Amino acid sequence: MVSNYKKVVTKPYFCPAMQIQVLKSKIHRVRVTQADLNYIGSVTIDANLMEAVGIIENEKVQIVNVNNGERLETYVIKGKRGSGTICLNGPAARKVELGDIVIIISYALMDFEDAKKFKPTIIFPNEKNKLV
């Protein structure tokens, strides 16, 4: 088959006012300590971890389960400081098992040029969900 198609390479155009979603914060590889199916929803996170990574209560987050590949979105509830709590609540509790390793990610919407310079905050708690 012969094609008359010519590949044209152009520089992408980005509107100056365009905003994109970028990684803001990541709690990398924490262990699920609880799963409460009968709670109304959300993820409860130790306040120390939230503060260290810059996630606030009610912020939307994505949860990625390393053990089974599940991904879900929910919002954050502040847990007891220093407890190491990572608790998936409500329907999200069906997506994890106690002891599963998860990654908790939040994103931010920002101007394209600002996003090029932005550096996310990433933390690596130990096996007991404590900062080291």
Backbone bond lengths (Angstrom), bond angles and torsions (degrees), N, CA, C in turn:
res aa  C-N    CA-C-N  psi(-1)  N-CA   C-N-CA  omega(-1)  CA-C   N-CA-C  phi
1 M - - - 1.452 - - 1.523 108.80 -
2 V 1.302 116.67 134.02 1.458 122.66 179.55 1.521 107.99 -108.80
3 S 1.317 114.64 136.17 1.459 119.11 -179.68 1.511 109.53 -120.69
4 N 1.296 116.12 142.56 1.458 121.83 175.75 1.528 111.39 -93.21
5 Y 1.332 115.47 6.69 1.469 120.82 -178.05 1.516 109.89 -68.49
6 K 1.318 116.84 129.68 1.457 121.92 176.32 1.523 108.02 -111.78
7 K 1.302 115.80 129.05 1.463 120.65 179.65 1.518 108.54 -76.43
8 V 1.313 115.25 124.54 1.456 121.51 179.10 1.525 107.49 -113.81
9 V 1.302 116.19 122.60 1.463 121.21 179.45 1.515 107.77 -103.07
10 T 1.303 115.64 121.83 1.460 120.35 178.11 1.515 109.10 -126.64
11 K 1.298 116.01 156.15 1.452 121.32 176.27 1.527 107.93 -73.23
12 P 1.345 118.30 133.19 1.473 119.08 179.57 1.526 111.29 -61.22
13 Y 1.300 115.50 143.05 1.462 121.00 177.79 1.519 108.68 -97.50
14 F 1.308 115.75 129.39 1.456 121.02 176.95 1.513 108.69 -124.08
15 C 1.300 114.92 119.61 1.458 121.55 177.33 1.523 108.52 -62.75
16 P 1.324 118.95 134.08 1.470 120.89 -178.99 1.532 113.32 -55.66
17 A 1.314 117.35 -28.44 1.462 120.14 -178.06 1.535 112.06 -91.60
18 M 1.329 117.28 1.51 1.456 120.33 -176.69 1.528 111.02 -66.76
19 Q 1.315 114.67 140.17 1.459 119.86 175.64 1.519 108.77 -117.11
20 I 1.328 115.18 147.62 1.455 120.72 177.00 1.523 109.45 -129.36
21 Q 1.315 114.91 158.84 1.458 121.19 178.79 1.527 108.37 -94.30
22 V 1.329 116.87 128.10 1.461 121.87 -179.57 1.528 110.25 -130.59
23 L 1.323 115.03 160.30 1.459 120.46 175.46 1.519 109.66 -60.74
24 K 1.339 116.58 126.10 1.471 122.03 176.99 1.516 110.89 -102.16
25 S 1.345 115.87 -48.69 1.457 121.24 -174.80 1.517 110.19 -145.95
26 K 1.334 115.57 148.62 1.460 119.10 176.27 1.525 109.77 -146.26
27 I 1.332 114.73 128.43 1.459 121.80 170.33 1.523 104.16 -101.03
28 H 1.317 116.46 107.94 1.464 121.36 -169.19 1.526 112.00 -93.49
29 R 1.331 115.67 119.60 1.459 124.34 171.48 1.530 113.52 59.59
30 V 1.329 115.09 68.92 1.467 120.70 171.62 1.521 108.61 -105.85
31 R 1.313 115.36 158.58 1.460 122.14 -176.39 1.525 110.38 -96.05
32 V 1.319 116.98 134.18 1.464 121.87 176.03 1.528 108.21 -69.77
33 T 1.323 115.63 123.28 1.472 120.56 -178.56 1.522 112.52 -100.98
34 Q 1.345 116.76 -21.95 1.461 121.49 -179.16 1.523 109.70 -150.93
35 A 1.334 114.89 156.16 1.464 121.92 171.69 1.524 106.13 -144.42
36 D 1.333 116.06 117.00 1.471 121.13 -173.97 1.530 109.38 -118.40
37 L 1.322 115.77 93.76 1.457 121.65 -177.36 1.526 112.75 -60.51
38 N 1.321 118.25 -32.04 1.463 121.71 -174.09 1.522 114.62 -87.98
39 Y 1.324 117.99 1.78 1.454 120.64 175.34 1.522 107.91 -82.09
40 I 1.333 117.88 160.15 1.465 120.97 -172.11 1.526 114.94 -70.90
41 G 1.300 118.84 -12.66 1.459 120.29 179.00 1.504 112.07 138.05
42 S 1.323 117.36 167.06 1.456 123.99 174.95 1.522 113.32 105.21
43 V 1.329 114.91 -175.52 1.462 123.00 172.56 1.526 107.22 -128.37
44 T 1.316 116.34 131.39 1.459 121.99 176.07 1.524 107.19 -96.06
45 I 1.349 115.76 127.21 1.462 121.95 -177.09 1.523 109.06 -126.21
46 D 1.337 116.18 135.05 1.466 122.82 174.15 1.530 109.44 -45.96
47 A 1.324 117.21 129.90 1.468 123.03 -178.15 1.528 112.13 -58.01
48 N 1.336 118.07 -33.23 1.470 120.19 178.25 1.526 111.39 -62.83
49 L 1.327 116.05 -41.97 1.468 119.83 179.44 1.529 110.58 -67.23
50 M 1.333 116.10 -42.49 1.463 120.11 178.86 1.527 110.92 -58.81
51 E 1.311 115.63 -47.63 1.461 120.92 -177.71 1.534 110.93 -64.39
52 A 1.321 116.90 -42.08 1.462 121.11 -177.56 1.522 112.88 -62.73
53 V 1.339 115.91 -31.38 1.459 119.84 -174.82 1.536 112.81 -104.62
54 G 1.338 116.80 -7.59 1.462 120.14 177.58 1.513 114.51 80.80
55 I 1.321 117.02 30.49 1.468 121.64 173.72 1.517 107.76 -98.15
56 I 1.330 117.53 136.67 1.460 121.08 -179.43 1.526 110.85 -110.47
57 E 1.327 114.36 162.68 1.457 120.35 178.63 1.527 109.66 -59.95
58 N 1.308 116.24 139.57 1.467 125.97 -178.77 1.527 114.29 75.70
59 E 1.319 118.37 1.22 1.457 120.97 177.39 1.533 109.79 -70.28
60 K 1.314 115.84 141.81 1.465 121.07 176.65 1.522 108.91 -74.34
61 V 1.336 115.24 134.47 1.463 120.87 177.53 1.524 110.13 -134.77
62 Q 1.305 114.78 159.63 1.451 121.95 172.34 1.527 106.76 -108.74
63 I 1.323 115.77 135.79 1.455 122.05 177.58 1.529 107.06 -111.56
64 V 1.331 116.80 127.17 1.454 122.47 178.13 1.522 107.09 -116.48
65 N 1.332 116.41 119.75 1.461 121.21 -179.04 1.529 108.50 -90.39
66 V 1.322 115.97 114.31 1.459 121.36 -178.56 1.531 110.80 -67.15
67 N 1.326 117.13 -32.43 1.463 120.58 -175.53 1.527 113.66 -71.42
68 N 1.335 117.71 -38.25 1.467 118.82 -174.68 1.529 114.41 -124.38
69 G 1.326 117.90 -0.87 1.460 120.87 177.23 1.520 115.37 82.05
70 E 1.331 118.08 -1.49 1.475 120.68 179.28 1.524 110.29 -63.55
71 R 1.337 115.05 145.83 1.470 122.59 173.07 1.514 107.09 -130.78
72 L 1.321 115.87 139.12 1.452 119.21 177.29 1.519 109.72 -151.07
73 E 1.315 115.27 160.81 1.461 121.65 176.11 1.510 108.87 -116.90
74 T 1.321 115.71 142.76 1.457 121.83 177.67 1.519 107.74 -158.41
75 Y 1.329 116.51 -167.91 1.461 120.71 177.84 1.524 108.86 -122.86
76 V 1.332 115.65 164.42 1.461 121.90 -171.56 1.523 112.31 -99.25
77 I 1.338 114.28 138.69 1.467 123.16 168.21 1.524 106.91 -115.25
78 K 1.323 116.45 136.01 1.459 120.98 -179.68 1.523 110.07 -73.14
79 G 1.330 115.74 126.44 1.461 122.10 177.59 1.521 111.50 -95.94
80 K 1.309 114.86 174.50 1.469 121.69 -179.24 1.532 109.93 -61.36
81 R 1.322 115.03 129.85 1.461 122.28 -179.13 1.528 110.71 -60.97
82 G 1.332 115.87 129.27 1.455 121.41 176.69 1.527 115.05 81.89
83 S 1.322 116.88 1.25 1.470 121.13 -175.79 1.527 113.51 -80.40
84 G 1.326 117.13 -22.56 1.461 120.95 -174.58 1.522 112.96 76.07
85 T 1.329 116.63 10.58 1.464 121.27 -175.38 1.523 113.32 -63.97
86 I 1.332 114.33 128.58 1.465 123.11 166.31 1.524 103.66 -134.05
87 C 1.336 116.26 102.22 1.463 121.52 -174.44 1.521 109.93 -123.49
88 L 1.322 116.53 119.64 1.457 121.54 174.38 1.512 108.17 -87.82
89 N 1.323 116.19 126.80 1.458 122.81 -173.64 1.525 111.66 -112.13
90 G 1.324 115.59 155.99 1.460 121.18 176.11 1.517 111.39 63.70
91 P 1.337 117.87 -148.09 1.457 121.25 -176.99 1.529 113.81 -55.60
92 A 1.326 117.49 -29.87 1.469 120.86 179.65 1.525 111.68 -61.57
93 A 1.335 117.15 -23.62 1.465 121.11 179.21 1.525 111.48 -61.15
94 R 1.322 117.45 -24.94 1.470 121.09 179.09 1.534 112.14 -75.28
95 K 1.321 116.83 -12.15 1.462 121.21 -176.32 1.524 113.17 -93.65
96 V 1.338 117.38 -2.45 1.469 121.32 -177.68 1.527 110.63 -135.80
97 E 1.312 113.89 162.12 1.458 122.60 169.24 1.524 106.65 -119.45
98 L 1.315 117.41 151.06 1.464 119.89 175.36 1.520 108.69 -55.47
99 G 1.319 115.46 134.68 1.457 120.53 -179.90 1.512 114.85 92.05
100 D 1.350 118.19 -11.51 1.465 120.18 176.97 1.527 110.07 -59.52
101 I 1.315 115.03 149.94 1.462 121.66 175.71 1.528 107.60 -96.10
102 V 1.344 115.99 128.04 1.460 121.11 179.87 1.521 110.42 -127.17
103 I 1.314 114.21 159.09 1.460 122.47 172.87 1.522 105.83 -117.86
104 I 1.328 116.15 130.49 1.464 121.76 -178.69 1.530 107.53 -110.38
105 I 1.335 115.27 123.59 1.464 121.39 -171.77 1.524 110.23 -125.94
106 S 1.335 116.36 136.72 1.462 119.88 169.39 1.526 108.21 -123.11
107 Y 1.311 114.69 152.76 1.458 121.85 -176.98 1.529 109.26 -122.24
108 A 1.330 115.82 159.48 1.461 121.08 176.50 1.521 108.68 -131.60
109 L 1.306 115.63 148.42 1.456 122.84 176.57 1.522 107.45 -99.26
110 M 1.324 116.42 124.76 1.468 118.63 -179.34 1.518 111.13 -149.50
111 D 1.319 114.62 165.89 1.457 120.40 178.08 1.520 110.05 -60.56
112 F 1.316 115.32 145.63 1.458 121.64 -176.03 1.526 112.13 -53.66
113 E 1.306 117.79 -48.14 1.467 121.06 -178.00 1.526 111.47 -66.64
114 D 1.323 117.49 -39.23 1.465 120.47 177.22 1.524 110.57 -64.80
115 A 1.315 116.39 -37.06 1.463 121.21 -178.89 1.525 111.60 -62.96
116 K 1.319 117.41 -32.06 1.463 120.71 179.20 1.525 111.47 -62.93
117 K 1.327 116.87 -29.95 1.463 121.78 -176.30 1.531 112.70 -97.80
118 F 1.312 116.77 -14.62 1.467 121.56 -174.42 1.526 111.72 -68.79
119 K 1.329 116.28 138.38 1.460 122.26 176.53 1.529 108.59 -117.79
120 P 1.335 117.57 119.26 1.470 120.09 -179.61 1.529 111.17 -70.99
121 T 1.333 115.20 162.65 1.451 121.67 174.63 1.524 108.00 -101.79
122 I 1.323 115.57 124.34 1.459 121.62 -179.21 1.521 107.99 -127.84
123 I 1.346 115.54 130.94 1.461 119.43 176.97 1.523 109.76 -120.22
124 F 1.331 114.61 154.76 1.464 122.48 -177.06 1.530 108.70 -128.01
125 P 1.333 117.27 78.90 1.472 119.66 179.33 1.527 111.29 -62.86
126 N 1.335 115.37 161.32 1.469 119.36 179.08 1.537 110.42 -79.50
127 E 1.325 116.78 -173.96 1.473 121.96 -175.04 1.535 113.39 -66.79
128 K 1.343 116.64 -12.07 1.472 120.40 176.44 1.534 111.15 -105.35
129 N 1.314 116.42 17.73 1.481 123.68 179.22 1.525 111.89 61.99
130 K 1.315 116.67 33.13 1.474 122.04 178.37 1.517 108.50 -110.57
131 L 1.324 115.30 149.45 1.457 120.89 175.58 1.526 108.63 -74.74
132 V 1.318 115.96 140.19 1.472 119.95 -179.95 1.504 111.24 -114.26
